[in-house]
């Protein structure tokens, strides 16, 4: 996966999709939004590191 040229929004989408795949479900819309808000606050390097760890 080439995540070096992904935008911040694309990285947030990819990380949240990976987290969803790992858990297999979303506990609630509220928890999903909280997780997305947290990911939005991370910088691109932190998001890339999360993708790398989950690869």
HELIX and SHEET records of a PDB file:
HELIX    1   1 UNK A    8  UNK A   23  1                                  16    
HELIX    2   2 UNK A   29  UNK A   41  1                                  13    
HELIX    3   3 UNK A   44  UNK A   54  1                                  11    
END                                                                             
